[in-house]
Every structure is written in structure tokens, then in C-alpha cells.
Amino acid sequence: MSEGAGGVPRRGMRALLASVVAAAGGYLVFALWGGWRDVAAALEHVSLPAVALLLSLSLVNYGLRFARWQYYLARFGYRLPTFASLRIYLGGFALTTTPGKAGEALRCVLLQPHGVAYPHSLAALLAERLGDLLAILVMAGLGLSAYPQGRMVVVVLAAALAAVLLLIQRRSWLEALDRYLRRRFRGRVAALAAGAIETVLHSARLFSLPLLAFSVLLGLVAWGAEGVAFHYLAQVLGADLGLRTALFIYAFSMLVGAVSFLPGGLGSAELTMVTLLALNGMPHGGAVAATVLIRLTTLWFAVVLGLAALLPVRARPGV
């Protein structure tokens, strides 16, 4: 069976492409729900240079997060060629639309032939997820004064993340939990539990205070770039949104999508975004148009890049 990057079967590539086509159909239905003519009329105001700017800001997001990913791997002693590592990192985006972005663990599979141990790559993935969540929480927190109704979601998520970070730093607790699980369970369950705890133990070295601050700051700039893109798009479509409000709407919608645990937050993030835009006086068709376009140029742009990264290429040094 022919394979793509890192040994991804062609059958798997077809399945990924089918999922993108299915999602595109879902977005068409979503646009029809918003009133096709109103949505189309709103999209007429968005020029190709404007779309290019939106995509460029998404590339800023991906590039900064890739730099952080490379740094995480370096902390574990791995020095991968930049191009090979970038293809693997982007390849994980092909499965961004899985629940909780769990499919991005494909990176760990693709890194294994390069000598990167699973506990280390999984620890880097965990650190990336938590760093991104913390950054998006901070973005959402900036707008809570205007939207106190969202305070409960932000506070609960912040408390949950604080508890996770505390647990990661308590090696003795994790080792005690490991011993308990080994006594309580046998076979595959015990092995999975031991592997999960080993991953968390490895990730602890990525959560020192200076490194955590670096991760959150970089995440703020990365996700803030997409938030600025959302603000710009809203302005193009005639919405009178302040930057802080736009950042809150974008970040809060991403949080709702994460909490829903739906694939890529699909549906929940979009409905939240449309609702908040409408509450800020944006016409329904325009709100749907803004939501569809920002998701196409952020989430689905990442998926397309991921699919492209998984395509077969001629063998070359370091690939």
C-alpha cells in the first residue's frame, strides 16, 4: 500500500479528504441556515487581499506554535531538521477536527521513526494543549468586563487548568497514583494508565514557571493574531466591534468549542460566535458570513495544510 509522510496509508488520506468534503457540506448547510442571500451579500464585501491577510495571520499562529514545539522537543534532547519537523507538525493539523484535537497525536506516530520516544512527544503535545488553553483563557478574560455572563465558564476552566498544573508538579502524587492503578488493574488498562502517568511525569519539565510564562506569552501572540484577523473581518463586514470585544468573542467561542468536546468544536464554536456577534448588533447574515469565513481561514486552513503535509514527496535528506 502506498503511503504519505511518515507512513500514512493512502486509504487514510482518502478518509481525511472525505471528512473535509463532509465538513464543507456542513458549512454550506450552516450558510443556508443564515440566509444564503444575506450571507452571500456579506461575503461580497470581502476582497481577495482581505482573505490573503486572514490567511497570513493564521500562518503567524502556526509558525509561532511550531517554534514552541521545536523548543519543547529540544528540551528533551531532540534536534530534528526543520523541514521534516515542520511537515510532521503540520501533518497533525489534518486531524484537528477530532474531539479535543486528540487526532493531532498523529505527530507522535510520525516522530517515532526519527527517534523521538512516545512519552516525550506526548508530553510536548500535552504542554502545547495546556499552553494554548491558558493563552485563550487570558484572551477571553480580557473581555469579561464587557461580558460578565461568560465569567463562570472562564473561572471553571481556569480552576481546572490550575488543578492539572498542580498535579503535574507533584511527582509524589503521580507516583502514588501509578502504584494504586498497578495494584487495582491488570493488563491493558494498567499499561495505558502507566503510560499516561509517564507522559505527565515527562511533561513536568516543560512547566517550570519561566517556561510556562514563555508558553502562555507565545500562545497569546499566536492566538491573538487570529483574534486580530477576526476583528479585521468583522470591520470589513461592517460590524462596530472594538478589538477587546472581538478578541473576547473569538477566544470565548474557542473555549466553548473545547468544552463541548465536539470534533474541532464544530457547531458549538460557530453558534457561540454567531450569537455573540448578533448581540453586538451584527445582522444575522453578516454574523454567519464572518463565522464561516474566519473558521475557513483558521481551522480549515490548518486542516488543508495538514493534508498537504501528509502527501507523498520524493525522498530527500532529512525528510
RODO-2510 file (C-alpha; in nm, 4 decimals, decimal comma):
residues 319
     n   res          X          Y          Z
     1     m     0,0000     0,0000     0,0000
     2     s     0,1388     0,3383    -0,0971
     3     e     0,1982     0,5812     0,1846
     4     g     0,2373     0,9515     0,2516
     5     a     0,4523     1,1359     0,5011
     6     g     0,5684     0,9193     0,7863
     7     g     0,3911     0,6120     0,6514
     8     v     0,0311     0,7394     0,6365
     9     p    -0,1669     0,4953     0,4162
    10     r    -0,3352     0,6327     0,1038
    11     r    -0,6630     0,4902     0,2344
    12     g    -0,6235     0,7132     0,5408
    13     m    -0,5630     1,0124     0,3171
    14     r    -0,8867     0,9405     0,1322
    15     a    -1,0724     0,9234     0,4635
    16     l    -0,9257     1,2590     0,5683
    17     l    -1,0262     1,4176     0,2388
    18     a    -1,3761     1,2729     0,2763
    19     s    -1,4041     1,4318     0,6216
    20     v    -1,3087     1,7728     0,4771
    21     v    -1,5694     1,7373     0,2000
    22     a    -1,8331     1,6364     0,4566
    23     a    -1,7456     1,9347     0,6733
    24     a    -1,7688     2,1648     0,3708
    25     g    -2,1214     2,0341     0,3185
    26     g    -2,1969     2,1125     0,6808
    27     y    -2,0764     2,4685     0,6342
    28     l    -2,2969     2,5031     0,3275
    29     v    -2,5978     2,3995     0,5382
    30     f    -2,4835     2,6441     0,8070
    31     a    -2,4705     2,9240     0,5499
    32     l    -2,8168     2,8331     0,4204
    33     w    -2,9459     2,8469     0,7781
    34     g    -2,8096     3,2017     0,7997
    35     g    -2,9989     3,3019     0,4865
    36     w    -2,7998     3,2243     0,1752
    37     r    -2,8614     3,5563     0,0038
    38     d    -2,7703     3,7582     0,3123
    39     v    -2,4554     3,5530     0,3672
    40     a    -2,3543     3,5842     0,0002
    41     a    -2,4192     3,9590     0,0062
    42     a    -2,1993     3,9950     0,3142
    43     l    -1,9185     3,7894     0,1603
    44     e    -1,9148     4,0192    -0,1432
    45     h    -1,7538     4,2819     0,0803
    46     v    -1,4526     4,0562     0,1470
    47     s    -1,1836     4,1039    -0,1189
    48     l    -0,9099     3,8571    -0,2091
    49     p    -0,6442     4,0767    -0,0410
    50     a    -0,8557     4,0661     0,2751
    51     v    -0,8687     3,6856     0,2598
    52     a    -0,4915     3,6796     0,1997
    53     l    -0,4431     3,8874     0,5161
    54     l    -0,6614     3,6498     0,7170
    55     l    -0,4600     3,3514     0,5942
    56     s    -0,1332     3,5326     0,6674
    57     l    -0,2358     3,5943     1,0277
    58     s    -0,3240     3,2254     1,0597
    59     l     0,0255     3,1420     0,9324
    60     v     0,1651     3,3632     1,2099
    61     n    -0,0297     3,1483     1,4572
    62     y     0,1000     2,8203     1,3123
    63     g     0,4577     2,9471     1,2800
    64     l     0,4841     3,0643     1,6403
    65     r     0,3334     2,7438     1,7739
    66     f     0,5717     2,5378     1,5605
    67     a     0,8673     2,7323     1,7055
    68     r     0,7425     2,6464     2,0544
    69     w     0,7007     2,2816     1,9520
    70     q     1,0602     2,2698     1,8274
    71     y     1,1748     2,4182     2,1573
    72     y     0,9831     2,1547     2,3529
    73     l     1,1480     1,8751     2,1544
    74     a     1,4865     2,0392     2,2087
    75     r     1,4231     2,0338     2,5841
    76     f     1,4080     1,6556     2,5552
    77     g     1,7317     1,6495     2,3565
    78     y     1,5933     1,6098     2,0026
    79     r     1,7218     1,8176     1,7099
    80     l     1,5115     1,7406     1,4042
    81     p     1,5703     1,9005     1,0617
    82     t     1,3383     2,1993     1,0402
    83     f     1,1629     2,0952     0,7175
    84     a     1,0996     1,7377     0,8313
    85     s     0,9753     1,8557     1,1697
    86     l     0,7516     2,1193     1,0105
    87     r     0,5881     1,8620     0,7820
    88     i     0,5190     1,6389     1,0815
    89     y     0,3858     1,9278     1,2883
    90     l     0,1550     2,0447     1,0107
    91     g     0,0530     1,6846     0,9412
    92     g    -0,1060     1,6749     1,2849
    93     f    -0,3382     1,9556     1,1751
    94     a    -0,5062     1,7136     0,9333
    95     l    -0,6774     1,5625     1,2376
    96     t    -0,7526     1,8898     1,4173
    97     t    -1,1257     1,8218     1,3812
    98     t    -1,1151     1,5170     1,6099
    99     p    -1,2662     1,5550     1,9623
   100     g    -1,0327     1,7614     2,1784
   101     k    -0,7881     1,7684     1,8839
   102     a    -0,6770     1,4254     2,0057
   103     g    -0,6010     1,3241     1,6480
   104     e    -0,3069     1,5641     1,6482
   105     a    -0,1274     1,2875     1,8382
   106     l    -0,0566     1,1643     1,4848
   107     r     0,2570     1,3772     1,5230
   108     c     0,3836     1,1372     1,7860
   109     v     0,3463     0,8452     1,5441
   110     l     0,5242     1,0367     1,2666
   111     l     0,8053     1,1414     1,5023
   112     q     0,8766     0,7876     1,6228
   113     p     1,0838     0,6884     1,3139
   114     h     1,3006     0,9956     1,3866
   115     g     1,3890     0,8501     1,7252
   116     v     1,1512     1,0617     1,9347
   117     a     1,0115     0,8467     2,2161
   118     y     0,6348     0,8443     2,2583
   119     p     0,6410     0,9683     2,6215
   120     h     0,8441     1,2723     2,5130
   121     s     0,6323     1,3634     2,2080
   122     l     0,3108     1,3079     2,4029
   123     a     0,4458     1,5255     2,6849
   124     a     0,5220     1,8009     2,4323
   125     l     0,1687     1,7661     2,2930
   126     l     0,0194     1,7925     2,6431
   127     a     0,2297     2,1015     2,7162
   128     e     0,1171     2,2582     2,3875
   129     r    -0,2523     2,1916     2,4578
   130     l    -0,2349     2,3355     2,8096
   131     g    -0,0300     2,6362     2,6975
   132     d    -0,2835     2,7143     2,4253
   133     l    -0,5774     2,6792     2,6628
   134     l    -0,4137     2,9116     2,9153
   135     a    -0,3437     3,1687     2,6441
   136     i    -0,7010     3,1578     2,5134
   137     l    -0,8317     3,1853     2,8693
   138     v    -0,6273     3,5018     2,9184
   139     m    -0,7638     3,6400     2,5886
   140     a    -1,1191     3,5675     2,6997
   141     g    -1,0502     3,7162     3,0420
   142     l    -0,9600     4,0479     2,8821
   143     g    -1,3213     4,0931     2,7758
   144     l    -1,5042     3,9668     3,0823
   145     s    -1,5789     4,3202     3,1984
   146     a    -1,7994     4,3574     2,8902
   147     y    -1,9444     4,0036     2,9132
   148     p    -1,9764     3,9045     3,2811
   149     q    -2,2122     3,6229     3,1722
   150     g    -1,9078     3,4322     3,0485
   151     r    -1,7270     3,4556     3,3816
   152     m    -1,8442     3,1146     3,5049
   153     v    -1,7030     2,9278     3,2042
   154     v    -1,3699     3,1103     3,2255
   155     v    -1,3377     3,0671     3,6033
   156     v    -1,4253     2,6954     3,5957
   157     l    -1,1783     2,6273     3,3148
   158     a    -0,9084     2,8323     3,4883
   159     a    -0,9605     2,6345     3,8110
   160     a    -0,9474     2,3041     3,6216
   161     l    -0,6238     2,4028     3,4468
   162     a    -0,4725     2,5186     3,7770
   163     a    -0,5557     2,1795     3,9283
   164     v    -0,3959     1,9971     3,6334
   165     l    -0,0809     2,2090     3,6564
   166     l    -0,0619     2,1458     4,0314
   167     l    -0,0943     1,7708     3,9768
   168     i     0,1781     1,7746     3,7109
   169     q     0,4178     1,9385     3,9566
   170     r     0,3508     1,6812     4,2333
   171     r     0,5673     1,3857     4,1347
   172     s     0,4966     1,2011     4,4604
   173     w     0,1193     1,2185     4,3963
   174     l     0,1611     1,0840     4,0454
   175     e     0,3851     0,8009     4,1603
   176     a     0,1361     0,7094     4,4339
   177     l    -0,1439     0,7119     4,1749
   178     d     0,0685     0,4918     3,9481
   179     r     0,1211     0,2362     4,2279
   180     y    -0,2515     0,2346     4,3073
   181     l    -0,3515     0,1800     3,9461
   182     r    -0,0998    -0,1004     3,9063
   183     r    -0,2482    -0,2743     4,2106
   184     r    -0,6061    -0,2082     4,1087
   185     f    -0,5864    -0,3026     3,7407
   186     r    -0,4110    -0,5566     3,5245
   187     g    -0,3226    -0,5973     3,1608
   188     r    -0,4002    -0,3311     2,9031
   189     v    -0,5743    -0,0907     3,1416
   190     a    -0,2739    -0,0887     3,3742
   191     a    -0,0370    -0,0362     3,0799
   192     l    -0,2419     0,2566     2,9461
   193     a    -0,2607     0,4167     3,2914
   194     a     0,1136     0,3732     3,3425
   195     g     0,1834     0,5262     3,0005
   196     a    -0,0405     0,8253     3,0746
   197     i     0,1311     0,8901     3,4075
   198     e     0,4746     0,8528     3,2465
   199     t     0,3729     1,1156     2,9900
   200     v     0,2589     1,3551     3,2636
   201     l     0,5824     1,2987     3,4583
   202     h     0,7874     1,3827     3,1489
   203     s     0,5770     1,6921     3,0788
   204     a     0,6621     1,8363     3,4212
   205     r     0,9955     1,9621     3,2888
   206     l     0,8021     2,1791     3,0415
   207     f     0,6038     2,3516     3,3160
   208     s     0,8629     2,5409     3,5158
   209     l     0,7394     2,8935     3,5860
   210     p     0,9683     3,0656     3,3309
   211     l     0,8851     2,8103     3,0579
   212     l     0,5131     2,8251     3,1366
   213     a     0,5219     3,2043     3,1133
   214     f     0,7038     3,1769     2,7785
   215     s     0,4461     2,9269     2,6510
   216     v     0,1490     3,1410     2,7515
   217     l     0,3042     3,4615     2,6163
   218     l     0,3845     3,2984     2,2823
   219     g     0,0350     3,1474     2,2768
   220     l    -0,1164     3,4895     2,3405
   221     v     0,0659     3,6362     2,0412
   222     a    -0,0159     3,3330     1,8230
   223     w    -0,3857     3,3134     1,9039
   224     g    -0,4043     3,6900     1,9281
   225     a    -0,3052     3,7025     1,5601
   226     e    -0,6191     3,5061     1,4737
   227     g    -0,8201     3,7236     1,7103
   228     v    -0,6939     4,0326     1,5262
   229     a    -0,7923     3,8626     1,1981
   230     f    -1,1418     3,8123     1,3376
   231     h    -1,1604     4,1781     1,4409
   232     y    -1,0450     4,2894     1,0960
   233     l    -1,3003     4,0647     0,9254
   234     a    -1,5816     4,1973     1,1439
   235     q    -1,4801     4,5531     1,0496
   236     v    -1,4757     4,4630     0,6795
   237     l    -1,8284     4,3252     0,7153
   238     g    -1,9482     4,6461     0,8783
   239     a    -1,9622     4,5426     1,2455
   240     d    -1,8757     4,8086     1,5022
   241     l    -1,6643     4,5866     1,7290
   242     g    -1,3819     4,7057     1,9478
   243     l    -1,0641     4,4987     1,9458
   244     r    -1,1127     4,3775     2,3036
   245     t    -1,4683     4,2695     2,2281
   246     a    -1,3594     4,0874     1,9127
   247     l    -1,0785     3,9082     2,0989
   248     f    -1,3259     3,8008     2,3662
   249     i    -1,5807     3,6695     2,1153
   250     y    -1,3152     3,4723     1,9286
   251     a    -1,1478     3,3318     2,2401
   252     f    -1,4733     3,2530     2,4217
   253     s    -1,6081     3,0725     2,1143
   254     m    -1,2913     2,8600     2,1041
   255     l    -1,3345     2,7781     2,4730
   256     v    -1,6968     2,6733     2,4248
   257     g    -1,5849     2,4545     2,1353
   258     a    -1,3190     2,2934     2,3555
   259     v    -1,5611     2,2347     2,6440
   260     s    -1,8168     2,0770     2,4088
   261     f    -1,5546     1,8140     2,3127
   262     l    -1,7122     1,8022     1,9678
   263     p    -1,4700     1,7427     1,6779
   264     g    -1,2826     2,0702     1,6368
   265     g    -1,5572     2,2374     1,8408
   266     l    -1,7659     2,2229     1,5230
   267     g    -2,1146     2,3598     1,5727
   268     s    -2,0723     2,4823     1,9288
   269     a    -1,7975     2,7336     1,8478
   270     e    -1,9828     2,8598     1,5405
   271     l    -2,3165     2,9034     1,7187
   272     t    -2,1473     3,0855     2,0065
   273     m    -1,9693     3,3180     1,7657
   274     v    -2,2855     3,3961     1,5666
   275     t    -2,4823     3,4602     1,8868
   276     l    -2,2236     3,6980     2,0329
   277     l    -2,1876     3,8848     1,7048
   278     a    -2,5663     3,9225     1,6829
   279     l    -2,5769     4,0511     2,0410
   280     n    -2,3314     4,3177     1,9297
   281     g    -2,5683     4,4379     1,6604
   282     m    -2,4344     4,2495     1,3590
   283     p    -2,7031     4,1338     1,1121
   284     h    -2,7614     3,7584     1,1181
   285     g    -2,6366     3,7031     0,7624
   286     g    -2,3223     3,9031     0,8310
   287     a    -2,2612     3,7162     1,1586
   288     v    -2,2875     3,3808     0,9800
   289     a    -2,0621     3,5034     0,6987
   290     a    -1,7981     3,6256     0,9461
   291     t    -1,8134     3,2977     1,1371
   292     v    -1,7879     3,0771     0,8291
   293     l    -1,5013     3,2771     0,6799
   294     i    -1,2945     3,3011     0,9993
   295     r    -1,3309     2,9275     1,0579
   296     l    -1,2357     2,8523     0,6968
   297     t    -0,9251     3,0701     0,7223
   298     t    -0,8165     2,9357     1,0626
   299     l    -0,9419     2,5855     1,1469
   300     w    -0,9966     2,4559     0,7931
   301     f    -0,6900     2,6277     0,6514
   302     a    -0,4912     2,4310     0,9099
   303     v    -0,6636     2,1070     0,8051
   304     v    -0,5812     2,1693     0,4378
   305     l    -0,2176     2,2441     0,5232
   306     g    -0,2098     1,9245     0,7269
   307     l    -0,3424     1,7186     0,4383
   308     a    -0,0843     1,8755     0,2056
   309     a     0,1941     1,7962     0,4527
   310     l     0,0918     1,4288     0,4538
   311     l     0,1087     1,3961     0,0763
   312     p     0,3903     1,1737    -0,0523
   313     v     0,7094     1,3515    -0,1521
   314     r     1,0307     1,2323    -0,3089
   315     a     1,2803     1,1149    -0,0554
   316     r     1,5340     1,3773     0,0348
   317     p     1,7925     1,4181     0,3110
   318     g     1,6264     1,4824     0,6461
   319     v     1,2705     1,4021     0,5262
***
